Amino acid sequence: MDEEFDVIVLGTGLTECILSGLLSVEGKKVLHIDKQDFYGGESASLNLSQVYSKFRPSGQKPELAGRDRDWCIDLIPKFLMSNGELTNILVHTDVTRYIEFKQIGGSYVYRNGRIAKVPANEMEAVRSSLMGIFEKRRMKGFLEFIAKYDEDDKSTHQGLDLDNNTMNEVYNYFRLENGTKDFIGHAMALWPNDDYLNEPAKPTYERIILYVQSVAKYGKSPYIYPLYGLGELPQGFARLSAIYGGTYMLGTPIDEILYDEKKNFAGVITKEGKAKAPIVIADPTYFPERVKKTGQKVIRAMCILDHPVANTSDLDSLQLIIPQNQVGRKHDIYVAVVSDVHCVVPKGYYLAIVSTIIETETPHVELEPAFKLLGSRVDTLMGIAELYEPQDDGTSSGIFISKSYDSTSHFESMTDDVKDLYFRVTGKPLVLKKRPSDQEEDDALNGL
Amino acid sequence: MSFPNPAKAVKLVLLGEAAVGKSSLVLRFVSNDFQENKEPTIGAAFLTQKCTIGDKTIKYEIWDTAGQERFASLAPMYYRNAQAALVVYDITKPASFLKARHWVKELHEQASKDITIALVGNKYDLVEDENDGDTLRKVSVEEGQKLAEDEGLLFFETSAKTSYNVNEVFVGIGTKIPESSAPTGVQQAGNEAGRIDLTTGAASTTQQTSGCC
């Protein structure tokens, strides 16, 4: 091909595809390559045979209904917060045009041996089975404080300073019990461990606000999910990039990475020839020598069920969080359940993906508390992923590397990485604005 | 007094080798005053056009490949719930006809079973003046017809340039599309409840807008 580009993107994971789309829309000439022959990289949704060949290449596959492509199994289990930053990016880029979304039916938390719905407002708190009558009153007071808190109006602060007081101090001010702290911190603020307790309360306040506003948006839960699985997200942003002139090459391994005399990135050689660019954005697998381990490993178990999860009113989808404290761990266990209404499994099946950060030498045993709640499983496929991050910010070499997808249950940390990469690559902060007018789109089409 | 039937949305995808005239065919169809209720473009590679056939109105949502076919990198999303496809080749380029066979095969594998496919030999304007010599034509009408018959496709030769036969392609598809075929993926999903429109922030019910699906 022997062509020059502004940016080469390696890997079609969600982070890479969003950046590819944003940069193409801005007029950058983008070449986007994936060594694998499907979109999505680590954040793909795979069909049944792809999943079994990845996780159990030589093993048994149970008798399952439906065609191969009736199954879209996410490799990374996450939901979108309906008021979160990824939703924002989807709306501002109009990628919503290619993807349909559904609500997740409910958000649950494990406490004292059983599961209960997470209350998202004062009304639900009053009805919740999670708390006794006096604790409900205290929780109501806490939620009212959060809702009314106005940074500029001291009279709403109740003497607390969210930038200085720790979250534990705020909890104690409202005399909340430990179990209540657990579900506020882990099921609403969605912290994966208890480190936040001794840090300033502000980030936790912001996370609770995000949760509450996300629930308020559509009602049942704070989460939304794309039909046909999360793998639609990278495809949608890849399409955006292509419409604005991005070139796509899948199933194309990188034969050689080219550097200039200053050892900065200069291009790549593939079976299609040489492609040059001063900048590359890549997932960690393309530059193993330039990334480091974060020290965390995530175990993810895809569980195929033929029944809804017990004690959830037979919901078609839900998130279930098992806070660390409740099962004597340091990290929460997350369970994401989706079903045929999301077009990811044939009718009658449910897909539950269980994940957590590994703490012992027998990680599969760590997931037992979740398996117990799920009941009988048709099959379970497990994988362990080491998490990586770049060694440097890439500005000196022109090599910008994304982070691995972490164990959090939503996309907020992924969008932080997108914004951070965008800033490092372009030197300016990402400002989301509406896409160009129809006329400009006409011009873009005429140029095809 | 009777009200017109609501327009039935049909996702139509374009396939074919680069430079056979896929985008031109669509532009010819969309920008022609074929029907008075013409809708404007809402986005590159995602054009809509209404088409009235007898007493039914079809609203085509036309997906261009946006160049992703160049290195065989079309996403599954592209075929997803497509109810119609145009497989386009250039009648002066035999290689593009070979590629068309490939795309027909790909559609049978990837797309839904009841998809309506039209095989379209484009650039008829280049050969229409040649009487018996037909020097530029490299793919005969018979070859096209044979492939269409074998695979159960509609068949047309067109010219996006002169507009010859272009509307006929879309009317032909509209006539052949099964009445019962689902308007979008939504109905195939079997359950419409809980779907949401992110752009308005409204918790959805049933209404579909042309923009978001």
Contacts between the chains, C-beta under 8 A, distances in Angstrom:
chain1	res1	chain2	res2	distance
A	38	B	76	8.0
A	39	B	75	5.1
A	39	B	76	7.6
A	69	B	76	7.6
A	69	B	110	7.9
A	82	B	196	7.7
A	82	B	198	8.0
A	87	B	198	6.0
A	90	B	198	6.1
A	91	B	198	5.4
A	91	B	199	5.7
A	94	B	43	7.1
A	94	B	211	7.9
A	96	B	197	8.0
A	96	B	198	4.8
A	96	B	199	5.7
A	96	B	212	5.3
A	97	B	43	6.9
A	97	B	46	6.3
A	97	B	211	6.1
A	97	B	212	5.8
A	97	B	213	7.5
A	98	B	46	7.9
A	98	B	77	6.2
A	99	B	77	7.9
A	100	B	185	7.0
A	100	B	186	6.8
A	100	B	195	6.2
A	100	B	212	7.7
A	100	B	213	5.9
A	101	B	195	7.0
A	101	B	196	5.3
A	101	B	198	6.1
A	102	B	194	4.9
A	102	B	195	5.3
A	102	B	196	6.8
A	103	B	194	4.8
A	103	B	196	6.1
A	103	B	203	7.3
A	105	B	194	7.5
A	217	B	201	6.0
A	217	B	203	7.8
A	218	B	196	5.6
A	218	B	203	4.4
A	219	B	203	5.9
A	220	B	194	7.5
A	224	B	196	6.3
A	224	B	198	7.6
A	227	B	185	6.7
A	227	B	189	6.3
A	228	B	77	7.7
A	228	B	80	6.6
A	232	B	77	6.0
A	235	B	75	4.1
A	235	B	76	7.1
A	235	B	77	4.2
A	236	B	77	6.8
A	238	B	68	7.7
A	238	B	75	6.3
A	239	B	45	7.7
A	239	B	66	6.4
A	239	B	68	7.4
A	239	B	75	6.6
A	239	B	77	6.8
A	239	B	78	7.7
A	242	B	45	7.7
A	242	B	66	3.8
A	242	B	67	5.6
A	242	B	68	4.9
A	243	B	43	7.5
A	243	B	44	5.1
A	243	B	45	4.7
A	243	B	46	7.9
A	243	B	66	4.6
A	245	B	67	7.6
A	246	B	67	7.9
A	247	B	67	6.7
A	247	B	70	6.9
A	247	B	71	7.5
A	248	B	67	7.4
A	248	B	68	4.9
A	248	B	70	7.5
A	248	B	71	6.3
A	248	B	73	3.9
A	249	B	71	4.2
A	249	B	73	6.0
A	250	B	71	7.1
A	250	B	72	7.2
A	250	B	73	4.2
A	251	B	72	7.5
A	251	B	73	7.9
A	252	B	71	7.1
A	272	B	71	6.9
A	340	B	189	8.0
A	340	B	190	7.4
A	340	B	191	7.9
A	341	B	189	6.8
A	341	B	190	7.7
A	341	B	191	4.7
A	341	B	193	8.0
A	341	B	194	7.2
A	343	B	185	7.3
A	343	B	188	7.8
A	343	B	189	5.0
A	347	B	190	7.3
A	438	B	40	6.5
A	438	B	41	5.6
A	438	B	42	6.5
A	438	B	43	7.3
A	441	B	41	6.7
A	441	B	42	7.9
A	441	B	43	5.0
A	441	B	44	4.4
A	442	B	41	5.5
A	442	B	44	7.1
A	444	B	44	4.3
A	445	B	23	6.5
A	445	B	27	7.5
A	445	B	41	7.4
A	445	B	44	3.9
A	445	B	45	6.6
A	445	B	47	7.7
A	445	B	64	7.2
A	446	B	27	7.8
A	448	B	23	5.1
A	448	B	44	7.5
A	448	B	45	7.7
A	448	B	64	7.0
A	448	B	66	7.3
A	448	B	67	6.7
